[in-house]
Amino acid sequence: MLMKGEDTMRNSIPIRRYFFLILLVSLFLACSTVMASSPQVWKIGHVRSSGSSVDKDIHTFVENITEQTSGDISFNIYPGNRLGDYSTVQERVSFGEVEMYVGPVATSIDKRLMLAFTPFLVTNWSEAQKMYSHGTPMMNAIEEYLEAQNIKLLGGWPVYFGGIALTAKPVAPGNPDISKDMIIRVPPIKSFEMTARALGYTPYPITWMYAKMGLKTGMVTGLIGGGAEGYAGLSEYIKYYIPLKDHFEYWFVYMNLDIWKSLSGKTKNIFNKAAAKMEIDRYAVAEAEEEKSLTRLKTGGIEIIELTDLEQSALQAKVKSQVWPLLKEETGPVFDTIVNQK
């Protein structure tokens, strides 16, 4: 038998719980709104030092985004591999530990990304821009491969054509069938290893972060995988440079895919436009800047070994015959599509 008032109290309990639940939901939604509208500070890294060309362009890029988002997204820039080498940062972006990066792509997780480093795919800046630009078969393929790693590709920053830097003059540099009896550093990417062997060198795979130490200790007597701009800082050790154009160096601009999906359509458009502008602006000055880098090597006392057209053709033919089949095997039909795009 209920005492007076007990029934009323019991009936009021569910009502109180109901209002309490509404209060919790309201607080959650309010907090979510505050969090979503709170300014965000993102990390973006790259491989070069502060004040370098890419560093200046990235500053312009992020300032543009910060202005266009009314300060909702700002950035801390980490130059000079301060977040780790490019392979490490690629994984960190995948996991969301780092929001954005500008640099090469690593092939350790997906060998198909070797496509980006196809040797002798393009031989001049006009061909390079047609191959390495937003919406091309090359970029569409790289975008697909990166999405599988939870990474969103936005665009890129064209750098230079690659060459070989050496501490001593090689034997018959234009003849790929003669062994140079020289160990040279290559990026830890299979296509670079095979390219070095095809050219007559013994490859030693190490990342760029340890390239200088390799030269200093005599572990390696040269480098492949970089270009005149990158090698200029190693003039203390390098005495010769072969502007081989073995590959086109293009640094990809990418970010975490989950973060990308969380952005509004308007904000995504801001990022896309900023990345496209940075790439177009870079292409407008990249060739002239590459020439300046070659001049700096010469004035720094480095001898430039120029190859004849016949020698260049012989090197290209051997590398294509030995390396391209591997790339086709790793990437499938898209390889032929890209090669035939030229």
SULGIDA-V550903 format. One record per residue. N is the residue number from 0. RES is the residue in one letter. PSI is psi as a letter, one per 40 degrees, with the letter a starting at -180 (* if undefined). BURIAL is 1 if it has 9 or more other C-alpha atoms within 8 Angstrom, else 0. D_FIRST is the distance of its C-alpha to the first C-alpha in Angstrom with 2 decimals. Layout:
{{N RES PSI BURIAL D_FIRST} {N RES PSI BURIAL D_FIRST}}
//
This chain:
{{0 M h 0 0.00} {1 L h 0 3.84} {2 M i 0 6.57} {3 K h 0 9.59} {4 G e 0 11.82} {5 E d 0 9.93} {6 D d 1 10.17} {7 T d 0 13.73} {8 M d 0 14.62} {9 R d 0 13.77} {10 N d 0 15.81} {11 S e 0 18.55} {12 I d 0 19.09} {13 P d 0 20.97} {14 I d 0 22.97} {15 R d 0 24.03} {16 R d 0 25.07} {17 Y d 0 27.00} {18 F d 0 28.92} {19 F d 0 29.58} {20 L d 0 31.08} {21 I d 0 33.20} {22 L d 0 34.41} {23 L d 0 35.46} {24 V d 0 37.31} {25 S d 0 39.03} {26 L d 0 40.15} {27 F d 0 41.46} {28 L d 0 43.42} {29 A d 0 44.80} {30 C d 0 45.95} {31 S d 0 47.49} {32 T d 0 49.39} {33 V d 0 50.70} {34 M d 0 51.75} {35 A d 0 53.46} {36 S e 0 55.36} {37 S i 0 56.27} {38 P i 0 59.97} {39 Q i 0 60.75} {40 V h 0 63.61} {41 W i 1 65.02} {42 K h 1 67.47} {43 I h 1 70.65} {44 G i 1 73.41} {45 H i 1 76.96} {46 V e 1 79.90} {47 R i 1 82.51} {48 S i 0 83.06} {49 S h 0 82.13} {50 G e 0 84.68} {51 S i 0 85.67} {52 S d 0 85.93} {53 V d 0 82.64} {54 D d 1 80.91} {55 K d 1 82.23} {56 D d 1 81.17} {57 I d 0 77.65} {58 H d 1 77.39} {59 T d 0 78.39} {60 F d 1 75.96} {61 V d 1 72.88} {62 E d 1 73.92} {63 N d 1 74.09} {64 I d 1 70.55} {65 T d 1 69.15} {66 E d 0 70.84} {67 Q d 0 69.75} {68 T e 1 66.09} {69 S f 0 66.24} {70 G e 1 65.63} {71 D d 1 62.48} {72 I h 1 64.32} {73 S i 1 66.90} {74 F i 1 68.62} {75 N h 0 69.90} {76 I h 0 73.09} {77 Y g 1 73.97} {78 P i 1 77.69} {79 G f 1 79.79} {80 N f 1 77.28} {81 R e 0 75.08} {82 L e 0 72.04} {83 G i 0 73.88} {84 D i 1 76.47} {85 Y d 1 75.94} {86 S d 1 74.52} {87 T d 0 71.92} {88 V d 1 70.91} {89 Q d 1 70.63} {90 E d 0 67.90} {91 R d 1 66.21} {92 V d 1 66.20} {93 S d 1 64.78} {94 F e 1 61.80} {95 G e 1 61.42} {96 E d 0 62.55} {97 V h 1 65.48} {98 E d 1 65.18} {99 M i 1 68.83} {100 Y i 1 72.26} {101 V h 1 75.88} {102 G a 1 78.06} {103 P i 1 79.19} {104 V i 1 76.81} {105 A i 1 76.50} {106 T e 1 76.99} {107 S d 0 75.34} {108 I d 0 72.17} {109 D h 0 73.85} {110 K d 1 77.57} {111 R d 1 77.86} {112 L e 1 77.87} {113 M d 1 81.44} {114 L d 1 82.28} {115 A d 0 82.29} {116 F e 1 85.13} {117 T h 1 87.35} {118 P h 1 90.85} {119 F f 1 93.53} {120 L d 0 91.18} {121 V i 1 92.49} {122 T e 0 95.72} {123 N i 0 95.67} {124 W d 0 93.27} {125 S d 0 93.43} {126 E d 1 92.32} {127 A d 1 89.66} {128 Q d 1 88.03} {129 K d 0 87.97} {130 M d 1 86.37} {131 Y g 1 83.97} {132 S i 1 82.25} {133 H h 0 78.90} {134 G e 0 78.57} {135 T i 1 81.40} {136 P d 1 80.99} {137 M d 1 81.22} {138 M d 1 78.45} {139 N d 1 76.23} {140 A d 1 76.57} {141 I d 1 75.84} {142 E d 1 72.80} {143 E d 0 71.45} {144 Y d 1 72.06} {145 L d 1 70.38} {146 E d 1 67.29} {147 A e 0 66.65} {148 Q e 0 66.47} {149 N f 1 63.96} {150 I h 1 66.78} {151 K h 1 67.74} {152 L h 1 71.49} {153 L d 1 72.51} {154 G a 1 76.29} {155 G i 1 78.95} {156 W h 1 81.67} {157 P h 1 85.12} {158 V c 1 86.96} {159 Y i 1 90.36} {160 F i 1 92.33} {161 G i 1 92.38} {162 G a 1 95.37} {163 I h 1 96.48} {164 A h 1 97.13} {165 L i 1 99.31} {166 T e 1 100.76} {167 A i 0 104.00} {168 K h 0 105.99} {169 P i 0 105.16} {170 V h 0 107.77} {171 A g 0 108.31} {172 P d 0 105.13} {173 G e 1 105.87} {174 N h 1 106.28} {175 P e 1 102.98} {176 D e 0 104.82} {177 I h 0 106.16} {178 S h 0 103.89} {179 K e 1 103.43} {180 D f 0 102.59} {181 M h 1 99.96} {182 I h 1 96.26} {183 I i 1 94.28} {184 R h 1 90.70} {185 V i 1 88.67} {186 P i 1 85.05} {187 P g 1 82.78} {188 I h 1 82.97} {189 K d 0 84.78} {190 S d 1 86.84} {191 F d 1 88.37} {192 E d 1 89.22} {193 M d 1 90.98} {194 T d 1 92.76} {195 A d 1 94.16} {196 R d 1 95.43} {197 A d 1 97.02} {198 L e 1 98.86} {199 G e 1 100.29} {200 Y i 1 97.99} {201 T h 1 95.68} {202 P i 1 92.11} {203 Y h 1 89.84} {204 P h 1 86.27} {205 I i 1 84.70} {206 T i 1 82.68} {207 W d 0 84.37} {208 M d 0 82.75} {209 Y e 0 84.99} {210 A d 1 88.10} {211 K d 1 89.81} {212 M d 0 89.29} {213 G d 1 90.76} {214 L d 1 93.90} {215 K d 0 94.18} {216 T e 0 94.06} {217 G e 0 96.29} {218 M d 0 93.60} {219 V i 1 94.45} {220 T e 1 97.60} {221 G a 1 96.09} {222 L i 1 93.15} {223 I i 1 92.14} {224 G e 1 89.01} {225 G a 1 89.79} {226 G a 1 92.29} {227 A d 1 94.70} {228 E d 1 92.02} {229 G d 0 90.02} {230 Y e 1 93.09} {231 A d 1 94.55} {232 G e 0 92.45} {233 L f 1 94.00} {234 S e 1 97.64} {235 E d 0 98.16} {236 Y d 0 98.12} {237 I h 1 98.94} {238 K e 1 102.61} {239 Y i 1 102.60} {240 Y h 1 100.48} {241 I h 1 100.75} {242 P g 1 99.18} {243 L d 1 98.38} {244 K f 1 95.59} {245 D d 1 93.94} {246 H i 1 90.54} {247 F h 1 88.95} {248 E h 1 86.50} {249 Y h 1 83.54} {250 W h 1 80.46} {251 F i 1 77.21} {252 V h 1 74.68} {253 Y i 1 71.19} {254 M i 1 67.55} {255 N h 1 64.22} {256 L d 1 63.08} {257 D d 0 59.34} {258 I d 1 60.17} {259 W d 1 62.49} {260 K d 0 59.79} {261 S e 0 57.49} {262 L i 0 60.11} {263 S i 0 60.21} {264 G d 0 63.00} {265 K d 0 64.75} {266 T d 1 64.75} {267 K d 1 65.98} {268 N d 0 68.83} {269 I d 1 69.72} {270 F d 1 69.99} {271 N d 1 72.04} {272 K d 0 74.47} {273 A d 1 74.90} {274 A d 1 75.64} {275 A d 1 78.07} {276 K d 0 79.90} {277 M d 1 80.26} {278 E d 1 81.74} {279 I d 0 84.16} {280 D d 0 85.30} {281 R d 1 85.90} {282 Y d 1 87.98} {283 A d 0 90.16} {284 V e 0 91.32} {285 A d 1 90.74} {286 E d 1 94.20} {287 A d 0 96.03} {288 E d 0 93.86} {289 E d 1 94.66} {290 E d 0 98.37} {291 K d 0 97.89} {292 S d 1 96.21} {293 L d 1 99.23} {294 T d 0 101.52} {295 R d 1 99.61} {296 L d 1 100.12} {297 K d 1 103.85} {298 T d 0 104.27} {299 G e 0 102.34} {300 G e 0 105.08} {301 I h 1 103.37} {302 E h 1 105.72} {303 I h 1 104.47} {304 I h 0 105.60} {305 E h 0 106.16} {306 L i 1 106.28} {307 T i 0 108.54} {308 D d 0 107.15} {309 L d 0 108.39} {310 E d 1 106.63} {311 Q d 1 103.40} {312 S d 0 103.53} {313 A d 1 104.10} {314 L d 1 101.12} {315 Q d 1 98.85} {316 A d 0 100.02} {317 K d 1 99.34} {318 V d 1 95.90} {319 K d 1 94.84} {320 S d 0 96.10} {321 Q d 1 94.19} {322 V d 1 91.01} {323 W d 1 90.17} {324 P d 1 89.58} {325 L d 1 86.88} {326 L d 1 85.18} {327 K d 1 85.37} {328 E d 0 83.84} {329 E d 0 80.95} {330 T d 1 80.21} {331 G a 0 81.19} {332 P d 0 82.57} {333 V d 1 81.60} {334 F d 1 84.47} {335 D d 1 87.07} {336 T d 1 85.43} {337 I d 1 85.72} {338 V d 0 89.25} {339 N e 0 90.42} {340 Q d 0 88.99} {341 K * 0 92.01}}
//
